[in-house]
């Protein structure tokens, strides 16, 4: 059993998210709370009845031990033993390697996902600690059709730490913490582009799921460490020359464009967008100039 009140703050936050997602699977948070209230009002008390089972249109709830006192213990048992009405074999915690204390160790690899609608970022690149902090602060990606109302085609966007709307502290606080953890635990960081290749939106095509999956697999199984790397201009990113299961041509974006000049112009355009966005993080008295880890356009856009 897990005593919620004795957990660390970050564990409580994880549990809160976990419970929210679990409640959604049962039919929503209000549905789950109403169901719990109904069970508590049941006479004799359902929660004190071992091997109780309650059916509902959404799911069948059951548990096999007496449950009382702590509300989180009630929720934990309900979620642990609930069976989906759509899949009778479904158990939300039936995962062989799940951690009972809901905490994992530090990662060996960190992967930033971006969807580059300009088609100039490589499908995978390895970042230095400073670059990781820069791209984390930038939070570059593209809004695509279906993600927000009114968005009908990809639109470039920068969202600090890939979630600016949810940050209670200044983004640089999180970037510095990330840098400290990367250094302390010797973590590899990669930028994976699931966006366009061979041209911008409307000309190029989306990166195939197969290629993205093989890039991720190479990171996770460590085979990417055996690859030879080269640096691409302007963005100064280190990219592998070859990876198992990935066409070497797409690993270097310039090779996928029909017009090399169009590629160069688009790289400059996106690089200047990064520079413009990053101005808000400059002159903060930091000992490290984050902007030097980002793209360095040869033709800077004038204010």
C-alpha positions as CSV (number, residue, x, y, z in Angstrom):
1,X,0.0,0.0,0.0
2,X,1.1,3.6,-0.7
3,X,0.5,6.3,1.9
4,X,-0.1,9.3,-0.3
5,X,0.5,11.9,2.4
6,X,4.0,10.6,3.1
7,X,5.2,10.9,-0.5
8,X,7.6,13.5,-1.9
9,X,6.1,16.4,-3.8
10,X,7.2,15.2,-7.2
11,X,5.8,11.7,-6.4
12,X,2.5,13.3,-5.4
13,X,2.4,15.2,-8.7
14,X,3.1,12.0,-10.6
15,X,0.4,10.1,-8.7
16,X,-2.1,13.0,-9.3
17,X,-1.5,12.7,-13.1
18,X,-1.6,8.9,-12.9
19,X,-5.0,9.0,-11.1
20,X,-6.3,11.6,-13.5
21,X,-5.5,9.4,-16.5
22,X,-6.8,6.4,-14.8
23,X,-10.1,8.1,-14.0
24,X,-10.4,9.1,-17.6
25,X,-10.3,5.5,-18.6
26,X,-13.1,4.8,-16.2
27,X,-15.4,7.5,-17.6
28,X,-14.0,10.7,-16.2
29,X,-13.0,12.2,-12.8
30,X,-16.5,13.1,-11.8
31,X,-17.7,9.6,-12.7
32,X,-15.0,8.0,-10.5
33,X,-15.6,10.4,-7.6
34,X,-19.4,9.8,-7.7
35,X,-18.8,6.1,-7.8
36,X,-16.6,6.3,-4.8
37,X,-19.2,8.3,-2.9
38,X,-21.8,5.7,-3.8
39,X,-19.7,2.9,-2.6
40,X,-19.0,4.7,0.7
41,X,-22.7,5.2,1.3
42,X,-23.5,1.6,0.5
43,X,-24.8,-0.4,3.4
44,X,-23.1,-2.6,4.5
45,X,-20.1,-0.4,3.6
46,X,-18.7,-1.8,0.3
47,X,-15.2,-0.7,1.2
48,X,-15.2,-3.0,4.2
49,X,-16.5,-5.9,2.2
50,X,-13.7,-8.2,1.0
51,X,-14.0,-9.3,-2.7
52,X,-16.7,-6.7,-3.4
53,X,-17.5,-6.1,-7.1
54,X,-19.5,-3.2,-8.5
55,X,-20.6,-3.1,-12.1
56,X,-21.2,0.1,-14.1
57,X,-21.8,1.0,-17.8
58,X,-18.1,2.0,-18.1
59,X,-16.4,-0.8,-16.2
60,X,-16.5,-3.4,-13.5
61,X,-14.8,-2.4,-10.3
62,X,-13.5,-5.0,-7.9
63,X,-11.0,-5.5,-5.1
64,X,-9.9,-8.4,-2.9
65,X,-9.1,-6.9,0.4
66,X,-10.7,-4.7,3.1
67,X,-10.1,-1.1,2.3
68,X,-10.7,1.9,4.6
69,X,-9.2,5.0,6.2
70,X,-7.0,6.6,3.5
71,X,-8.8,7.9,0.4
72,X,-5.7,7.3,-1.8
73,X,-5.6,3.7,-0.7
74,X,-9.2,3.4,-1.9
75,X,-8.4,4.9,-5.2
76,X,-5.3,2.8,-5.6
77,X,-7.1,-0.5,-5.0
78,X,-10.0,0.5,-7.3
79,X,-7.7,1.4,-10.1
80,X,-5.4,-1.6,-9.6
81,X,-8.2,-4.1,-9.8
82,X,-10.6,-2.5,-12.2
83,X,-11.4,-4.3,-15.4
84,X,-12.2,-2.5,-18.6
85,X,-15.6,-3.3,-20.1
86,X,-14.0,-3.3,-23.5
87,X,-11.1,-5.6,-22.6
88,X,-11.7,-8.0,-19.7
89,X,-7.9,-8.7,-19.4
90,X,-6.9,-5.1,-19.0
91,X,-5.3,-4.1,-15.8
92,X,-3.8,-0.6,-15.6
93,X,-0.9,-1.7,-13.3
94,X,-0.3,-5.1,-15.0
95,X,3.1,-4.1,-16.3
96,X,6.0,-6.5,-15.5
97,X,8.7,-3.8,-14.9
98,X,6.5,-1.1,-13.2
99,X,8.0,0.5,-10.1
100,X,5.8,0.0,-7.1
101,X,7.1,3.2,-5.5
102,X,6.3,5.1,-8.7
103,X,9.9,6.4,-9.0
104,X,12.6,5.6,-11.5
105,X,16.3,6.3,-11.6
106,X,18.0,8.9,-13.8
107,X,17.9,8.4,-17.6
108,X,20.8,7.4,-19.7
109,X,19.3,9.3,-22.7
110,X,17.0,12.3,-23.1
111,X,15.1,12.8,-26.3
112,X,13.6,16.1,-27.4
113,X,10.9,15.7,-30.1
114,X,10.3,18.4,-32.6
115,X,8.2,18.6,-35.8
116,X,10.1,20.9,-38.1
117,X,7.7,22.2,-40.7
118,X,10.6,23.9,-42.6
119,X,12.2,20.5,-43.4
120,X,15.8,21.5,-42.5
121,X,16.4,19.9,-39.1
122,X,17.9,16.4,-39.3
123,X,15.9,13.4,-38.2
124,X,18.3,12.9,-35.3
125,X,21.2,14.9,-33.9
126,X,23.3,14.6,-30.7
127,X,23.4,17.6,-28.5
128,X,26.1,18.9,-26.2
129,X,25.0,19.9,-22.7
130,X,24.9,23.6,-23.7
131,X,22.9,22.8,-26.9
132,X,20.5,20.7,-24.8
133,X,19.9,23.7,-22.6
134,X,19.4,26.0,-25.6
135,X,16.9,23.8,-27.4
136,X,15.1,23.0,-24.2
137,X,14.7,26.8,-23.6
138,X,13.7,27.3,-27.2
139,X,11.1,24.5,-27.3
140,X,10.8,24.7,-31.0
141,X,8.2,22.7,-32.9
142,X,5.2,23.2,-35.2
143,X,1.5,23.3,-34.5
144,X,-0.1,20.9,-37.0
145,X,-3.7,20.6,-38.2
146,X,-5.9,19.1,-35.5
147,X,-3.8,20.2,-32.5
148,X,-5.5,23.6,-32.1
149,X,-8.7,25.1,-33.3
150,X,-8.1,27.2,-36.5
151,X,-4.8,25.5,-37.3
152,X,-5.1,24.1,-40.8
153,X,-1.4,23.9,-41.8
154,X,1.8,23.7,-39.8
155,X,2.9,26.8,-38.0
156,X,6.3,27.2,-36.3
157,X,6.1,27.9,-32.6
158,X,8.5,28.3,-29.7
159,X,7.3,27.2,-26.2
160,X,10.0,27.3,-23.5
161,X,10.8,23.9,-22.1
162,X,8.3,22.5,-24.5
163,X,5.5,23.6,-22.1
164,X,5.8,27.3,-21.4
165,X,2.1,27.7,-20.3
166,X,2.7,25.4,-17.4
167,X,5.9,26.8,-15.9
168,X,5.6,28.5,-12.5
169,X,9.2,29.7,-12.6
170,X,11.3,31.4,-15.2
171,X,12.4,29.0,-18.0
172,X,16.1,29.5,-17.3
173,X,15.7,28.0,-13.9
174,X,14.6,24.7,-15.5
175,X,17.3,24.9,-18.2
176,X,20.0,25.3,-15.6
177,X,18.7,22.4,-13.6
178,X,18.6,20.3,-16.7
179,X,22.2,21.2,-17.4
180,X,23.3,20.3,-13.9
181,X,21.5,16.9,-14.1
182,X,23.0,16.1,-17.5
183,X,26.5,16.8,-16.2
184,X,26.0,15.0,-12.9
185,X,24.6,11.8,-14.4
186,X,26.5,11.9,-17.7
187,X,23.3,11.8,-19.8
188,X,23.2,11.8,-23.6
189,X,20.7,14.2,-25.2
190,X,19.3,13.9,-28.7
191,X,17.0,16.1,-30.8
192,X,14.7,14.0,-33.0
193,X,12.7,15.6,-35.8
194,X,9.4,14.0,-36.7
195,X,8.5,16.8,-39.1
196,X,9.3,17.3,-42.8
197,X,12.1,16.1,-45.0
198,X,13.0,17.0,-48.6
199,X,11.5,20.4,-48.4
200,X,9.1,22.5,-46.3
201,X,5.5,21.8,-45.7
202,X,3.7,21.6,-49.1
203,X,6.9,20.5,-50.9
204,X,8.6,17.9,-48.8
205,X,7.0,15.0,-47.0
206,X,6.6,13.9,-43.3
207,X,9.4,11.9,-41.8
208,X,8.4,8.2,-42.0
209,X,7.4,6.5,-38.7
210,X,9.8,3.7,-39.7
211,X,12.8,6.1,-39.9
212,X,11.9,7.8,-36.7
213,X,11.4,4.5,-34.9
214,X,14.8,3.3,-36.1
215,X,16.4,6.5,-34.9
216,X,14.9,6.1,-31.5
217,X,15.9,2.4,-31.4
218,X,19.5,3.4,-32.2
219,X,19.5,5.7,-29.2
220,X,17.9,3.3,-26.8
221,X,20.1,0.2,-27.8
222,X,23.2,2.4,-27.8
223,X,24.1,1.6,-31.5
224,X,24.1,5.3,-32.3
225,X,27.3,5.6,-30.2
226,X,29.1,3.4,-32.8
227,X,28.2,5.8,-35.6
228,X,30.5,8.4,-37.1
229,X,29.2,11.9,-36.7
230,X,29.6,15.1,-38.8
231,X,28.6,18.7,-38.1
232,X,26.1,20.6,-40.2
233,X,26.5,24.3,-40.8
234,X,24.6,27.1,-39.2
235,X,22.7,24.9,-36.6
236,X,26.1,23.3,-35.7
237,X,24.4,20.0,-34.9
238,X,26.2,16.7,-34.8
239,X,24.5,14.1,-37.0
240,X,25.3,10.4,-37.6
241,X,26.5,9.5,-41.1
242,X,24.7,6.2,-40.9
243,X,22.2,4.3,-38.8
244,X,20.7,0.8,-39.1
245,X,17.4,0.8,-40.9
246,X,17.6,4.5,-41.9
247,X,18.4,5.8,-45.4
248,X,21.7,7.7,-45.0
249,X,20.4,10.3,-47.4
250,X,17.8,11.7,-45.0
251,X,20.2,11.9,-42.1
252,X,21.7,15.0,-43.7
253,X,18.8,17.3,-44.7
254,X,20.6,19.1,-47.5
255,X,20.8,15.8,-49.4
256,X,17.0,15.5,-49.6
257,X,16.3,18.9,-51.2
258,X,16.1,19.3,-54.9
259,X,17.2,22.9,-54.7
260,X,20.3,23.4,-52.5
261,X,19.8,27.2,-52.6
262,X,16.2,26.8,-51.4
263,X,17.6,24.7,-48.6
264,X,20.2,27.3,-47.6
265,X,17.6,30.1,-47.7
266,X,15.2,28.1,-45.5
267,X,18.0,27.2,-43.0
268,X,18.8,30.9,-42.7
269,X,15.1,31.7,-42.2
270,X,14.6,29.2,-39.4
271,X,17.9,30.1,-37.8
272,X,16.9,33.7,-37.6
273,X,13.6,32.8,-36.0
274,X,15.6,31.0,-33.3
275,X,17.8,34.0,-32.8
276,X,14.8,36.4,-32.6
277,X,13.0,34.1,-30.1
278,X,16.1,33.8,-27.9
279,X,16.6,37.5,-27.4
280,X,14.3,37.4,-24.4
281,X,16.8,35.1,-22.6
282,X,19.9,37.2,-23.2
283,X,21.5,39.7,-20.8
284,X,20.3,37.9,-17.7
285,X,23.7,38.0,-16.1
286,X,24.3,34.3,-16.8
287,X,27.9,33.0,-16.7
288,X,27.2,31.1,-20.0
289,X,25.9,32.7,-23.1
290,X,23.2,30.2,-24.1
291,X,22.8,31.8,-27.6
292,X,26.2,30.6,-28.7
293,X,24.9,27.0,-28.4
294,X,22.2,27.8,-30.9
295,X,22.1,28.3,-34.7
296,X,24.5,31.0,-36.1
297,X,22.9,32.4,-39.3
298,X,25.4,33.9,-41.7
299,X,22.9,36.6,-42.6
300,X,21.3,38.0,-39.4
301,X,17.9,39.5,-39.7
302,X,18.0,43.2,-39.0
303,X,15.7,44.7,-36.3
